[in-house]
Amino acid sequence: SLPSTSLITFRKLAGCTLFITGASRGIGKAIALKAAKDGANIVIAAKTAEPHPTLPGTIYTAAAEIEAAGGKALPCIVNVREEQQIINAVEKAVKTFGGIDILVNNASAISLTGTLETETKKVNLMMDVNVRGTYLTSKTCLPHLRKSRNPHILNLSPPMNLNPMWFKNHCAYTISKYGMSMCVLGMAEEFRGEVAVNALWPKTAIHTAAMDMLGGSGIEKQCRKTDILADAAYCILTKPKSFTGNFIIDEDLLREEGVKDFDIYAIAPELKTCLFPVGASQALKEEKLSRSQHEGTGGAEVKRGSAAAKALSPVAETFRVIQGSMSEEYVRTTQGVFQFELSGDEGGTWYIDLKTKDGSAGFGKPPVTADVVMSMSSADFVKMFTGKLKPTLAFMSGKLKIKGNMALAIKLEKMLSQLNSKL
């Protein structure tokens, strides 16, 4: 029986040694704990040795959990950007456990930003961790994997779909993850008959610390638990080495294995989980508010309590509520100016100023230069501000384009979550 909540009757990974990068938290740790229940040896190859100010877990706290689950743990400080650290950890693993049977390339860096918005250091980080790190860790482990009876390499990377939609919003990130997938293509063929090499990717968003940072408060309700990837990984890693060169989606594999109830993996089973990816018109003449209803150099500050607001369009009504909810606290904690270029029936330029004085919102350009410019359809804008569409998921699916300060864009979601009840 596969789900993590049920009893495991066959200890297929008992005595096996798994070398897992990025296993101090999230998906890597979930895979480690699943194998630990069988009595496996886990090499925790991650760089977090001291507690992080915002991210949970270290290699030592993960080791304690693995030991408690029934496995044996070897915490190793490894930044996969540093080849010597990889070599040292592999040598220590072989000395401690006698060999390596399974490598899970889970460590990954992410920046869901466009080409012009992605700093060079971010590009270097993603290429170094995702592509180079995966390649070097595989290269270092392979001589030992070839000595195992049933060796596996598993990369947490997507199927290679060359549809431009997966590149246009975060080109550098997609290239780096596809680099991991290309390692699967090449190594599966190169070591066919000796070592199984496969890729695993989630069908839906998975709740991890990284997803919390990207999506903000409440994002977890639209995600699945890391358990689903741990169960899928277990299925792959317990197959014979002839099972190789596959690009596997977690839910698809588990359905083939007989799992029917996927609510056990959902954070909020009653909600639908979201799929995991990877100058506007100045129309609106009929909706443009009169000068008596507006003020401010940006062209529009919608006054609270306006009688005309009852007949406003959905977009204008949304901005009316936003203006009415302005507070010193929002301005103090956000310190950002957001410009919205909306297309569709209610297309036009709108803004939210959470930087100057008491804040303002309305139609037209902001009174000062925007820190963030967001482009999307007016229909999706209304859905986003009423809680029916998460900004991060809108961005990942291409419905929302963002230019400027991504950190401020993430901050805006905190305000949205507080406004949902009013919109």
Secondary structure as UniProt FT lines:
FT   TURN            4..5
FT   TURN            12..15
FT   STRAND          17..21
FT   TURN            22..24
FT   HELIX           26..36
FT   TURN            37..39
FT   STRAND          41..46
FT   HELIX           59..69
FT   STRAND          72..77
FT   TURN            80..81
FT   HELIX           83..97
FT   STRAND          102..105
FT   TURN            115..117
FT   HELIX           120..126
FT   HELIX           127..133
FT   HELIX           134..145
FT   TURN            146..147
FT   STRAND          152..156
FT   HELIX           164..166
FT   TURN            167..169
FT   HELIX           171..190
FT   TURN            191..194
FT   STRAND          196..201
FT   HELIX           209..215
FT   TURN            217..218
FT   HELIX           219..222
FT   HELIX           227..237
FT   TURN            241..242
FT   STRAND          247..249
FT   HELIX           250..256
FT   TURN            257..258
FT   HELIX           263..265
FT   TURN            269..270
FT   TURN            285..287
FT   HELIX           291..293
FT   TURN            297..298
FT   TURN            304..305
FT   HELIX           307..311
FT   HELIX           314..324
FT   HELIX           328..334
FT   STRAND          336..343
FT   TURN            345..346
FT   STRAND          348..354
FT   TURN            357..358
FT   STRAND          360..363
FT   STRAND          372..377
FT   HELIX           378..385
FT   TURN            386..387
FT   HELIX           391..396
FT   TURN            397..398
FT   STRAND          401..404
FT   HELIX           406..419
FT   HELIX           420..422
//
